Each structure stands twice: as C-alpha cells, then as structure tokens.
Amino acid sequence: MKVIICGAGQVGWQIARHLASERNDVTVVDNNADLVRRATDSLDVQGVAGFASYPDVLERAGARDADMIIAATYSDEVNMVTCQVAHSVFSIPRKIARLRSQSYLRAIYSDLYRRDHVPIDVVISPEREVAAAALQRLSAPAAFDTERFLEGGAQLLGLVIDENCPIVNTPLRQLTDLFSTLRAVVVGVRRDGTLFAPEPEDQLFEGDSAYIMSHADDVGRTLEIFGKPNHKQERVVLIGGGNVGLMVARELESRAERVRAKVIEKNRKCAEHAAEALEKTIVLHGDGLDAALLAEANIDRADAVLCVTDDDKTNMLAAVRAKAEGCPMAIALINDPTLVPLMDPLGVDAYINPRATTVSSILRHIRHGRVRAVYSIGDAEAEVIEAEVLSTSPIAGQRVRDIQFPEGVLVGAVRKGDKVVKISGDLRIEEGDIIVIFALSEDVAEVERLLQVSIDFF
C-alpha cells in the first residue's frame, strides 16, 4: 500500500512508524525540513519538504499512484485543501483528515458539507477522541488505561498491581482454577519499563502494570480480584473548560444517571462560553491550581478530578494539588510521553494521551482486512486489534492452542454471533468470529497476515 502522510509531527510520525514497520510504501510531507529529516533518518520512509496542499509537492510525493493520503498537519485548512487536491487532481481513493475546529466539525457532522464538495472519507477529531477517552477513564476509575471492544462487550483494563492484590505472586495459569467462571485474560504486563505478553507460568508482582481483557459483565469482579475498588463517579471536577472539558461536561449532563460536575476554567471568555453552553454544570472562573478555588468546588467531596487544560504541566500539578486537597482520583491529559513516568511518583492515578487516541483512530481506518478497531498501547509499543475472521484466514477452524501466534501475541476476547465467549485453549476460532488480539508492535504485521490473506483496506 502506498501512503502519503502530510504532517511529520507527533501523530504523523507515529502513523509513519506503524505503516513503515509493516513494509508499506510511505512518504512523509511537511513544510518543516527538520521534521522531514527526522522521519527519514529514523524510519524507512521517503520525505518531501513543502506545503502539503500544493499540487507540485504532492506530485513529488508520488500522489499519482498513491492509495491513501492522511492529512494530519496542525492546520485544519491545510488538511481540508490537501484532501481536495488529492481528490480533484490526483484521484487518490482514500482520504483521511484530522480536524480540530468545532465550527468545521459541526458543519461536517450535520451534513452541511457534502462528500462531493469536501471529499474527506474519514474525519478524525482529536478533541472528540480525547473526550471519549476521558469518559472511559471515569467509567473505570481504578484503571490507568481502558478501552472498549466488541461493541462494548469486552473492556481492556490497565491496572497497577499493588501489595494488596489478592493474586500477586500467583502463576497466571492458576487463575483459571481459582476463578473458573471469570471471563478475563491478562494479555500484557509492563515490568521495569518493558512490555511483554505473559506466558501461563508467569506471575504478577507488586509494581507491575497489567493489561487485562475482561468481559463487560465481569469488569466489576475483575477489579475486585485484582484488588481495585469500583466506585461510581457521582461528583466530578473538570479543570479546563475548553473543547475537551466542554464535551465531557455535556456528556455527563446527558446521562440518565446523575453525575454532578463542576468546571474550573482560567480564561474568562472560555469560562463564559462554557457557562452558556452547559445547563446543569457549575462553571467557576479561576486557576485550577488555586487551593481556595478547589475548596469552593468541594474538591474534597469529589469522586474524581479530570485535568484537561492545554498545558501538560498544569494538568499534572492540578492533579497533584487536587489529590492533596482530598480528591481520591486524579486523571490528567498528557501530550508529552516523557512526563508519563512522573505520574506514579506524583500520585496521579491515570492519564490520557491525545496522540495515542488520535493514532488509534487513524489506524482503525487504514488496517488491512476486516479490522474493526485498533488501540495503541504506551508509546506505540503494542496494539489491541479487533477484527473479523475471514474464511481465508490461517486461523479459521483452528483451536486457540493450535494457532502459531508469535510470542508477543495473545487472544483477549472472542465474540461468536452476539455472545462474547470465555477464552480457553480448546476454543475453536471460526469464520465470522470477531476476535480481539493483543500484539507487541513488532508482531502486528504477522497478526495481520494471520487475520487475512488478501489486502482489503477500503
């Protein structure tokens, strides 16, 4: 597959990294020659320095025979024009654009823009993706990472193993004997900074970060078995009333179960806009680091604080201050992955990585075969892939224990028809099943080979 990626920033670089590692023909375009050089020096990609929306630049990037273009520059207008040029001049079949402006998004999602006028096949909104991720974090407050699969039938939980975990130092194979009806699988473990797919004989130790795929109905029991509380979030304080905070507050207002939310926003104009847009949510104007303002928001009575300003350090410090003032759960929006190791020492419970959520959304639309969802873990260290099993797949008709998966791959969940079934070695994978697989990044290409034979990315 020949792909042009416009924008060599964090998102574009990660997408290029994924696709290049899978032997796709990738060309990166950016008007910053240094970013292009970084991509070509560190990845097996070609690079073109120039404005992505210019036809001559796209021509040099190989647009005449490209299969897909991904417009992920920092400018919405450039991304939109790039897709238009890709369509009108080069007839590129697949066009994906990242758009941030709520004005554009409202128009597109309300069908004011038609496909023949603005030819974008897939629109990715980082703010919408981050807001959805934030709501998922709130739904499983004990998890530092979480994502739903199989249309909500299964949930990935990232849990830190502490000394109170009942199954610490227990071989994973014994979990089946101890909890015979539990529909949950430990698919990944991070230990001393290294992520791996565990073997049945492996144990979980204090300080490990475990990724568990659980049946949706068994999430509460899974959290209990791993020594984590599962309290409902009835009072939430949002620090940051921008696009992300506003989307989260609106969703909390619309839910049938009442969630009392308060928003703290430092920018007066932004605070006034949030106050006008929200009906049941109290909006406070001020600094989220101000202890007096946090006290006014009753932070000590809140179940969780969600820090979603546009500044990483503010989010981390606000989370630390909220914890110090008595809030039991703190979630921070972190763009810079180098800050993530500071979370645990600072006592921040969970984080949201906008880059990872955006990358996951884009990957969902460019994978081969019948891929339905992709979730990127860590700094692109692993992926959780949900896909339909094709009749041509080498795994169709085989039992799980007989499939020759690489060492870094584990089956996390399977849906047969409308039922999510318990994973066992005797489970037979059939054509039409929906399978969820955890794979380390170096094994993703082999997983795609096992899931399908013919390339089908449209």
N, C-alpha and C positions, 0 to 999 in steps of 0.2 A: 504494500500500500504506500502510495506517495502522498505525503502530508506536508503542507506549509503551515508553520506556526508563526503568527505575527505577534511579536512581543516577546522579548527574552528576559522578562522579569522573573519573579519567583514562580508564578504559575506557569508561564510559558516554558521556563527551564525544566520544571518538573515534568510537564507533559512530554517535552522533547526527550527527557531522560527515560521515561517509561517506554515511549514508542521506539526510540533508537535501540534500546536494550533488546527489543523484540524483532530487530532486523528490518524495521520499516525504513523507507527512504524519506528522511526528514530534512527539511530546510527551515532554518530559523531566520526571521526577518525582524530587524529593529533599527531605528534611526540612531541608536547609541552603538557605535562601533565597538566600544569596550565590552558591552554585554554580548554582542555577537561573537567577539573573540573568546570570551569566557566560555560560551556554549560550544564553539568549535574546538577549543583546546581540551575541554573536559569530557565531551560527548562525541559519539560517532555521528555527527550531523554536519550538514553544509550550512553556510551562513551568508547572508546578504545584508549589507548595511544600507539603510534607506527607509523612506516612509512607506509603510505597508500599503497605503491606499493608492500609491502611484502605480499606474499600469506597467510602466517600464521596469519598476522594481519587482513587481510580481512576475513579470516576464523573465527576468533574470533568476528568479527563484524557482522557475520551472512550472508556472501556472498552466501552461498549455496542456500538460498531461497529468495534472495533479488530481488525486481522488478526493481530497478533502482540504479545507482551509479552516484554521482555528484562529479567530481574531481575538487576541487577549492582551491588547495594548492597554495603557492606562486611560485612553480617550475613548469614550463611547462613540463619538462622531467618527473617529478614525476606524473603529471596529465596524460600524454600520456601512461606511463608504467602502471599506475593504471588501465586505461581503457583496455589496452591489457591483463593484468592479469585477470580482471573482465570478459573479453570475453573468453579467452582461457582456463582458469582454472575453472571458476565458471559459465560460460554461462549466465551472468546477461543480461537480454533482452535490457535494455535501459542504454546508457552510455553518459554522458554529461561532457565535459571538458572545463575548462577555459584556454585559451592560450594567451600569451602576445607577444611572439616573432614574429616579422613581417616575419622572414625567414620561420618559420613553417607555418604561415598563408598564405603566398604567395604560398607555395607548396600545401597546402591543398585546397585553393580556385582555384588553377589552375589544380586540379585533378591529380597532380603528386603522391599524396598519395591515394591509393585506400582503400575502406572500409574494404576489406578483409585483408589488410596489417596493417592498423591502424584503428581498429574498434571503431571509435567515431561517435555516431549518431548525436550529436549536438556539434558544436564548438562555444564557447562564447568568443568574443574578447572584453575586456573592452575598449581598445583604440578606436575600431570601434564604439562601442556603445556610448562612450563619444563624439566622433566627430559628430555622428549623432545628439546627444542631443544638442551640441553646435550650429549646423546649424539650428536646430529648434528654439533655443533661438533667433538667429539672425533674423529668419523669423517673429518673433512676439516680437520685442524689448520692448514693453510696459509690457510684461508679465514676472513675475518672474519664472513661470513654464509653460511648454507647452508640449503637446504630440498629435500626430495624431492618429485617429481611422477610422475604416470603409474604409480602403484603401485611406485615405486622404479626405474622405467625411465629417468628423467631426473633430474638434480640441478642445482639452482641454486647457483652458487659466487660469493661476493663476494670479489674478490681486489684487493689494493693493488698497483698497477704500480710497480715499483722500477727502479733503473738497470740491474739485471741481467736484466730481462725481455727475452727474445730478439726480441719483436715490437714493442718500443717504437718509436714514430715510423713505424709501418707502417700504411698505409691498410687498413681492415678488409676491403675487397673483395679485397685480395691474399691474405688468409688462406686463401681457397678454393683459390687457385693453389698456395700454398706447402704446404698440408696438405689435399690433395684428399679424403682419406678421413676427416678429422676431423669428427665429428658434434657440433659445438659452435657456439653463436651468442652473440655479445656483444649482450645485449639492453638494457643500461643502463650509463651512465657518470656518475659524480659527479666534477665538476671545479670547484674553487674554491667548494665548497658547493652547487653547482647540479646536480641530477639531470636527465638527458635521455636520450632514446632515440637512439642514434647512427645516422648515415647511412653508406652504404657507403664514402664518401670520407673519413670521419672517421678520425683517428689516435688511438692511445692514447699518453699522455705520462706521464713519471715523476711520481708523486704522484696520478694518477687512481685512483679506485676503480671497478673494472669488475664488472658482474654478468654472468656467463656461464652459459647454459643448456647443459649437456652431457649427452650420452647416458651412462647409468650405466657402460657398459663403457669409455667414453673419459675418465672423470674423471681417472685417473692420467696419461694422455697430455696432457690439457688443462692440468693443473697443471704438467707438465714444460714445455710450450710457453710457458706464462706465467711460467716461471722460479721455480716454487714446489716445495719438497720435498714428498714424500708418504710420510712415515714412519708405520709402525704405532705406535699408542699402547699400549705394553705395561706402563708404570708410570704411574699417575695418583695425584695427591694432591688430595683434596677438602677444601677449607676451608669448614666449615659442615656439620653433621650433622643439620639439620632435615629437613623433609619432602622438599625437593628433593634435598639431598645423599643422603638415605637411599634415595630412589627410584633415583637414578643408580647408587649403590653396589650395590643389589640387581640392577639390570640388568647391570652389569659382572660380577657374580658368576655370573649365569645364562648368560653367553655361552660358546659352545663354545671359542672362542679365549681363552686365559687372559690376563686383564688384572689385574695386581697393583695393588690400590687401597688407599690409606690415607686415613682421615678424621681431620681435626682439628676438634674442637668445644669451644667455650669454656664452654658451660653444662654443668655436671656431670650434671644429670638427663637432659638431652638426649643427652649422650655415652653414658651408661649404657644408655639406651634403644636407641641405635644399635648399641652393642656386643652387646646381647642379640638384636637383630633380624638382625644380619649374621653369617655363618658363616665366611667366608674373608677378610674385610676387617679390618685392624688399625685400631682406633679410639683416638686419642690425645686426652686431655683437656687443653686449654690454649688459649692465644691464637695464632691463625694468623699474627699479626704478630711473634711471638717467634722470633728467628733461631735460637736454640738448639733450639726445638721443631721448626722446619723442618728443621734439620740432623738431628734424631733421626728425622724422617720421610724422610730421604735425598732431600731436595728437589733436590739437585744431580744425582741419578741419575734423576729422574723425567722422563718424556717431556712431561708437561703438568700444570698445576695448574688446578683449576676452583674458583673462589671464589664460593660460593653462600650466604653468610650473608644475614640480612635487613637488612643495612646497606650501602648503596651505597659509602660512603667506605671502610668496612672492606674491602669486596671489591676496590676499586681499589688501596688501599695494600697489601693482602696479595698481590695480583698483582704489584705493583712489587717488593715485598720478595722474593717467590719468584724473580722474574727476576734480581734482584741476587745471589741465592744460587746461581744457576746453572741454573735451570729454563728450558728453551728456549721453552716455550709457555705463555702465561697467558691464561685466559678468565675474565671477570668478569661477574657478574649485576648489571645496571644498570637501576634503575627510572626514574631521573631522566634524561630525554633531554638536558638541558643539560650533563650530565657527559660525554657521548659525545665531544665534540670534544677532551677532555683525554686520551683513550685513546692517540692516536698520540704526543703529546709525552712521555707517561709510559711508553711502550713496552708497553702492554697490547695483546695480539695480536687478541683478539676479545671480543665482548660478547654477552650475551643480554638482550633487552628483554622482560620479562614482559608488559608492556602490549601490545606488538606481537603476541606469540604468542597472548594471550587474544583480542585484537581479530580476528586472523586466524581463530581457531577459531570465533568467533561469526559472522563474515561468511560462513564456509563454509556455515552453516546458514540464511542469510537471502537469499542471492543468488537472482536470477531464473533460470529455465530449468534446464538440466541441469548446473549448476555443481557440480563435484566437490571443488574445493579452492580456497582463496584464501590468499595470503600477502602480508602488508603489509610494505612496504619503507620503512626510515627512519621519520621522523615522519609516517606516513600520506602520504608523497609519491608513492608508486606502489604498484601491486598486481600480483601474478602470479596469473593466473586460469586454472584448469584446467576445461574444460567439454566436454561432448559437443555436436557439431554437429548441429542439428536439420534436418529436411527444409525447414522454413520459414525457416531462416536465410539471409540475403542472401549469405553467403559460401559456401554449399553449392554445389559444382560449379565453383567458380572456382579459378584458379591463384593462388598466393600473390602474385605480382607484380601481378595484376589487381585485388586486393581494395583498396577505397578506405579503408584504415586512416588514422586521424588521425596526425599527425607523431609523437606521443608513444607510439605503439603498435608493437610488433614481435612476430612469431611466434617463440617459442623452441623449441617441440617439438611433434611430431605423432605420434600412435600410430594406426596402421591395423591393425585386428584386434588381434593380440597382438604386433605389431612396431613399435618406435619407429624412425621413418624419418629420413633426413637432410633437413634443411631446404634448399630451393632455390626460386628464383623460379618454376620450372616445376612445382613440386609442386602437385597439384590436391587441394583440400580437399573431401571427400565427406561425405554424410550418415552419421552414426555414428562418424566420426573423433573422437578425443579430442585437443583442441588446447590448448596452453599458451601464453598470451599475456601479455606484459609491457605494462602500461599506466600512464602517469602518471595521477595521481588525477583530473585534470580530464577525462580521456578515458575513464574507466571506464564512464560512462553510455552512451557511443557503442559501446563494446565489447559491453556487454550487449545493445544494440539489434541489433548485427550477429550476435550469437550466437543470438538467439531473437526471435520476434515476439510470441507470446502470453505473458503473465505466468504463471509456474508456480513458486511458491515453497514448495509443500507436498511 
